[in-house]
Amino acid sequence: MVDQQRSSAAAASEGDTTLPTWLSRGLADLFPAAVDPAAAGDPDQTLAARLAEAESQGRPLRVKLGIDPTGSDIHLGHSILFRKLRAFQDAGHTAVLIIGDFTARIGDPTGKSATRVQLGAAEVEANAETYLVQLGLGQDPARALLDFDTPGRLEVRRNSEWLAGMDLPAVIDLLGTSTVGQMLAKEDFANRYGSGTPISLHEFLYPLLQGYDSVAIEADLELGGTDQKFNVAMGRDLQRHHGLRPQFGLLLPILPGLDGVQKMSKSLGNTVGLAEDALSMYSKLEKVPDAVVNDYLTLLTDLDLANLPENPRERQKAMALAITAARHGVAAATAAQADAGRLVAGAAGMGAAEAEVPEASLATVNFPAKAFYLLAAVGVCSSSSEARRQIQGGGVKLDGEKLSDPNQEFSGTQELAGKVLQLGKKTFRRLVE
């Protein structure tokens, strides 16, 4: 998947053959990327020339990444863009992280088949605070996704700064920079219009407002996923409209989820959250399908693929260990790898007792408790109905023994304390009183 996107990126970036490896790794698209040799030294046509210009002037590039805090959790799929933003920081440039507290209340229509539910300001701000913590605010800089500590390397801005006070003449001017035809060229809008699905007028404002963010912070470059090309290009158009140098667009692939097929998405249940414990993270990652292991290695690690084992299983384990170590440290990742092995052995009656497994408290469980209720009460499943489905599907074990009856009853904590509850091959919890 990544290889297919990389081939198109290579073709698009012939004029930027001098890009450093840290920048070009995993690149799916870069625009503009002049192929005319006469434009090779033009800092408005090639990113390599813009980088060289900035270095000669002793100024950092302003690298924009906008996030709409429409939820509370960040997963590894989101982290691809933050890793690239951190690479720019480490190279001496300024990351401008835009919290879309205003645009989140509209909701990005990209990838949506219907109008999104609009969020309230308080909910958006609460989500924003959790995002910043997950990105590394107040945490160990060595394991933070972004550098919050080095002066000049990070600006955190909320786009309500410039959007909330925009008056009607300014809105009319903004609307005048685009046409209905241009908006309907956006695939998501075109599909909805063609199928007769309503498109609210405020949704047409979203790409314009996101684009205006690039005007407000005078971005040199904007990062985005491949599904964001329309919005990033809109930023270039608006910068030109306001007499600014247009930004470059650098797009990265969409990470496949744990199923190896669909994109990583919480709604699809195929994610690895940044806040997950080391054992859960490692256990999920070491079971990623072989077909996407190289995608994970390219986009989520700095490992040299040429120096990794050819054996698919060993390559898979190296990937899982590296990603877990980046979030939790080498010691915790190594322990998680060992514990995952013990838990597999525990299925045969060995090793589970010695494994360091995240705990789940039985304190709030009302006994006697049926198995389906227990799974929901300790947080292994999101609901009793999901727990029933998992048990009936054969996906639940208690100390290596399969639970087959959702109505199996447990009389009290003495039956369960110290045992390991397993959901599928990736989730383990030691039950404690």
C-alpha positions in Angstrom: 0.0 0.0 0.0 2.7 2.5 1.0 4.9 1.3 -1.9 2.2 2.2 -4.4 1.8 5.7 -3.0 5.6 6.1 -2.8 5.9 5.5 -6.5 3.6 8.3 -7.3 5.4 10.5 -4.8 8.7 9.8 -6.5 7.3 10.7 -9.9 5.9 13.9 -8.4 9.1 15.0 -6.7 11.7 14.7 -9.5 12.5 18.3 -8.9 13.2 17.7 -5.3 15.8 14.9 -5.6 18.0 16.5 -2.9 15.4 16.2 -0.1 17.0 14.7 3.1 16.0 11.1 4.0 14.2 12.2 7.2 11.9 14.3 5.1 11.3 11.9 2.1 10.8 8.7 4.2 7.2 7.5 3.7 6.3 10.5 1.5 3.2 9.9 -0.6 2.8 13.2 -2.3 4.6 16.6 -2.5 3.3 19.6 -4.3 4.4 21.6 -6.1 7.3 19.5 -7.1 8.7 21.1 -10.3 9.9 18.8 -13.0 11.2 21.6 -15.2 15.0 21.8 -14.6 14.8 25.6 -15.0 12.7 25.7 -11.8 15.0 23.5 -9.7 16.4 26.4 -7.8 13.1 28.2 -7.3 12.1 28.2 -3.6 8.4 28.6 -4.6 8.6 25.5 -6.9 10.7 23.0 -5.1 10.8 22.3 -1.4 14.5 21.5 -1.6 15.1 25.1 -2.8 12.9 26.5 0.0 14.9 24.6 2.6 18.1 25.8 1.1 16.9 29.4 1.1 15.7 29.2 4.7 19.1 27.8 5.7 21.0 30.6 3.9 18.8 33.2 5.6 19.2 31.5 9.1 15.4 31.2 9.5 13.3 28.0 10.3 10.5 27.0 8.0 7.0 27.3 9.5 5.5 23.8 9.2 1.8 23.6 9.8 -0.3 20.7 11.0 -3.9 21.2 11.9 -5.9 18.8 14.1 -9.6 19.0 15.0 -10.1 17.6 18.5 -13.4 15.8 17.7 -12.5 12.9 20.0 -10.4 12.3 23.1 -7.9 9.6 21.9 -5.0 9.7 19.4 -4.0 6.4 17.8 -0.9 5.3 15.8 -2.6 6.2 12.5 -2.7 9.8 13.7 0.8 9.7 14.9 2.4 9.4 11.4 1.9 13.2 10.8 3.1 14.1 14.3 6.3 12.0 13.7 7.0 13.9 10.5 6.3 17.2 12.3 8.8 16.1 15.0 11.4 15.4 12.3 11.0 19.0 11.1 11.4 20.2 14.7 14.6 18.1 15.2 16.0 19.6 11.9 15.6 23.1 13.5 12.3 24.2 12.0 9.2 25.5 13.8 6.2 23.3 14.1 2.9 25.2 14.1 0.3 22.9 15.7 -3.1 24.3 15.0 -5.9 23.2 17.4 -9.0 23.5 15.3 -11.2 24.5 18.2 -13.3 26.6 15.7 -13.3 24.3 12.7 -14.0 21.2 14.9 -17.4 22.7 15.6 -18.1 22.4 11.9 -16.4 19.1 11.4 -14.2 18.1 8.5 -16.5 16.6 5.8 -13.6 14.6 4.3 -14.4 10.9 4.2 -17.9 11.5 5.5 -21.1 10.4 3.7 -23.4 12.7 5.8 -23.2 16.0 7.6 -21.3 15.6 10.9 -22.8 16.4 14.3 -21.5 19.8 15.4 -19.7 19.8 18.8 -19.9 22.3 21.6 -17.0 24.6 22.5 -16.5 23.0 26.0 -16.3 19.5 24.5 -13.8 20.6 21.9 -11.6 22.2 24.5 -11.7 19.2 26.8 -10.6 17.0 23.8 -7.9 19.5 22.9 -6.3 19.2 26.4 -6.2 15.4 26.2 -4.6 15.6 22.7 -1.8 17.8 24.0 -1.0 15.5 26.9 -0.9 12.5 24.5 1.4 14.4 22.2 3.8 14.9 25.1 2.9 18.0 27.0 4.4 17.6 30.5 5.9 14.2 29.7 9.4 12.7 29.2 10.7 14.6 26.1 12.5 11.4 24.9 9.2 9.6 24.4 7.1 12.6 23.4 5.8 12.7 19.9 6.4 16.5 19.8 9.2 18.6 21.3 7.4 20.9 23.8 10.6 22.0 25.5 13.1 23.4 23.0 12.5 27.2 22.6 11.3 28.2 19.1 10.4 24.6 18.0 6.7 24.7 18.7 3.8 27.0 18.5 0.4 25.8 19.6 -2.4 27.9 18.2 -6.2 27.7 18.3 -7.8 28.8 15.1 -10.6 30.6 17.0 -7.9 33.3 17.4 -8.5 34.5 13.9 -11.8 32.8 12.9 -14.1 33.5 15.8 -13.9 37.3 15.2 -14.2 37.2 11.4 -16.9 39.7 10.3 -19.4 39.2 7.5 -17.4 41.2 4.9 -14.4 38.9 5.6 -16.5 35.8 5.3 -17.9 37.1 2.0 -14.4 37.7 0.7 -13.4 34.2 1.8 -16.4 32.7 0.0 -15.5 34.7 -3.1 -12.2 32.8 -3.5 -13.9 29.5 -4.5 -16.7 28.3 -6.6 -19.5 25.7 -6.2 -17.9 23.8 -9.0 -14.6 23.6 -7.2 -16.3 22.4 -4.0 -18.2 19.7 -5.9 -14.9 18.6 -7.4 -14.0 17.3 -3.9 -14.7 13.6 -4.0 -16.8 13.4 -0.8 -19.0 16.3 -1.9 -19.3 14.9 -5.4 -20.4 11.5 -4.1 -23.0 13.0 -1.8 -24.3 15.4 -4.5 -24.5 12.5 -7.0 -26.4 10.3 -4.6 -28.8 13.0 -3.5 -27.4 13.1 0.1 -27.8 16.6 1.6 -24.7 18.9 1.8 -25.1 21.7 4.3 -23.8 25.1 3.2 -21.6 25.4 6.3 -19.7 22.3 5.1 -18.4 24.2 2.1 -16.8 26.7 4.6 -14.7 24.0 6.2 -11.9 23.7 3.6 -11.9 27.5 3.2 -11.5 28.0 7.0 -8.8 25.4 7.2 -7.0 27.0 4.3 -7.3 30.4 5.9 -5.3 29.0 8.9 -2.3 28.9 6.5 -2.8 32.6 5.8 -3.0 33.4 9.5 0.2 31.7 10.5 2.1 32.3 7.2 2.9 28.6 6.7 5.8 27.5 4.5 4.6 24.0 4.4 1.5 22.0 5.5 1.4 18.4 6.5 -1.6 16.2 5.8 -2.8 12.7 5.0 -3.5 11.8 1.3 -7.2 12.5 1.9 -6.4 16.1 2.8 -5.0 17.3 -0.6 -8.0 19.4 -1.4 -7.9 21.2 1.9 -4.1 21.7 1.8 -4.3 23.0 -1.8 -7.0 25.5 -0.6 -4.5 26.9 1.8 -2.1 27.6 -1.2 -4.9 29.4 -3.1 -5.8 31.6 -0.2 -2.2 32.5 0.6 -1.9 33.7 -3.1 -5.1 35.6 -2.7 -3.7 37.4 0.3 -0.4 38.2 -1.4 1.6 35.6 0.6 4.1 33.0 -0.7 2.1 29.8 -1.2 2.9 26.8 1.1 4.1 23.4 0.0 1.9 20.4 0.6 3.5 17.3 2.0 1.1 14.3 2.2 1.7 11.0 4.0 -0.2 7.7 3.5 -3.2 6.6 5.5 -2.1 3.8 7.9 -3.8 0.5 7.5 -5.4 -0.8 10.7 -4.7 -3.9 12.6 -6.8 -5.9 10.1 -4.3 -4.9 7.4 -7.1 -3.8 5.1 -9.1 -0.8 6.2 -7.6 2.4 7.5 -6.9 2.6 11.2 -10.1 3.9 12.8 -11.6 3.7 16.2 -15.0 3.1 14.7 -13.7 0.0 13.0 -12.0 -1.3 16.2 -8.6 -1.8 14.5 -6.5 0.8 16.3 -3.6 1.0 18.7 -4.0 4.0 21.0 -1.0 6.1 22.1 -2.2 5.8 25.7 -2.3 2.0 25.7 -0.1 0.1 28.1 3.1 -1.5 26.7 1.8 -5.1 26.8 -1.5 -4.3 25.0 0.4 -2.2 22.4 3.1 -4.9 21.8 0.5 -7.7 21.7 -1.6 -6.0 19.0 1.4 -4.9 16.9 3.1 -8.3 16.8 0.0 -9.7 15.1 -0.3 -7.2 12.3 -0.6 -9.0 9.0 2.6 -9.6 7.1 1.4 -7.5 4.1 1.5 -4.2 6.1 4.5 -4.8 8.4 6.7 -2.8 6.1 4.2 0.1 6.1 4.3 0.2 9.9 8.1 0.1 9.9 8.4 2.9 7.3 5.8 5.2 8.8 6.1 4.5 12.5 9.8 3.8 13.1 13.2 5.0 11.9 14.6 1.5 11.4 16.5 0.7 8.2 14.3 -2.0 6.5 17.4 -3.4 4.7 19.0 -4.3 8.1 15.9 -6.2 9.5 15.4 -10.0 9.4 13.9 -11.4 6.3 11.9 -13.9 8.3 8.3 -12.4 8.5 7.7 -13.3 12.1 11.0 -11.8 13.3 10.4 -8.7 11.2 7.0 -8.4 12.8 8.4 -8.7 16.3 11.1 -6.1 15.5 8.4 -3.7 14.4 6.3 -4.2 17.4 9.2 -3.8 19.8 10.4 -0.6 18.1 7.0 1.1 18.2 6.3 0.1 21.7 9.8 1.3 22.8 9.2 4.7 21.2 6.1 5.1 23.4 7.2 3.3 26.6 10.9 3.0 26.6 13.2 0.1 25.7 12.9 -1.6 29.1 9.1 -1.6 29.2 8.9 -2.8 25.5 11.3 -5.6 26.1 9.4 -6.7 29.2 6.1 -6.5 27.2 7.7 -8.8 24.6 8.7 -11.3 27.2 5.3 -11.1 28.9 3.5 -11.6 25.6 5.5 -14.8 25.2 4.6 -16.0 28.7 1.0 -15.4 28.1 1.0 -17.4 24.9 2.7 -20.2 26.9 0.0 -19.6 29.5 -2.5 -20.9 27.0 -0.9 -24.2 27.5 -0.9 -23.8 31.3 2.6 -22.3 31.7 4.0 -18.8 32.3 0.9 -16.6 32.7 1.4 -16.3 36.4 4.9 -14.7 35.9 3.8 -12.2 33.3 3.4 -8.5 34.1 -0.1 -7.9 32.9 -2.2 -4.7 33.3 -4.7 -5.1 36.1 -8.5 -4.8 36.1 -10.2 -4.3 39.4 -13.0 -6.5 40.6 -14.0 -3.9 43.3 -17.0 -2.6 41.3 -18.3 -6.0 40.2 -21.6 -7.0 41.8 -21.4 -10.7 42.7 -22.7 -13.3 41.9 -21.7 -12.2 38.3 -22.3 -13.8 35.0 -19.4 -14.0 32.5 -20.9 -11.5 30.1 -21.5 -8.9 32.8 -18.0 -9.5 34.3 -16.3 -8.6 31.0 -18.2 -5.4 30.7 -17.8 -4.5 34.4 -14.0 -4.7 34.3 -13.7 -2.8 31.1 -12.5 -5.6 28.8 -15.6 -5.2 26.6 -17.5 -1.9 26.0 -20.9 -3.4 26.7 -22.6 -6.6 27.9 -23.9 -7.3 24.4 -20.3 -7.1 23.0 -19.2 -9.4 25.8 -21.8 -12.0 24.9 -20.7 -11.9 21.2 -17.1 -12.3 22.1 -17.7 -15.3 24.4 -20.1 -17.0 21.9 -17.4 -16.4 19.2 -14.8 -18.2 21.3 -12.6 -15.2 21.8 -12.5 -15.1 25.6 -10.2 -17.1 28.0 -9.7 -17.2 31.7 -6.2 -18.4 32.7 -5.9 -20.1 29.3 -9.3 -21.9 29.5 -11.9 -20.8 27.0 -15.1 -19.3 28.4 -17.9 -20.8 26.3 -21.1 -19.8 28.2 -21.9 -16.1 28.6 -24.1 -17.0 31.5 -21.4 -18.9 33.5 -21.7 -17.5 37.0 -18.9 -16.5 39.4 -19.8 -16.3 43.1 -17.1 -13.9 44.3 -13.6 -12.4 43.9 -12.0 -15.5 45.4 -12.7 -17.4 42.2 -11.1 -14.7 40.0 -8.4 -12.8 41.8 -5.0 -13.2 40.2 -6.3 -14.9 37.1 -5.7 -13.5 33.6 -8.7 -12.6 31.5 -7.9 -12.7 27.8 -9.9 -11.2 24.9 -8.7 -12.4 21.5 -5.0 -12.5 21.0 -4.3 -8.9 22.0 -6.0 -7.9 25.2 -4.9 -9.3 28.6 -6.0 -8.2 32.1 -5.1 -9.6 35.5 -8.1 -9.5 37.7 -7.4 -8.1 41.2 -9.6 -7.5 44.3 
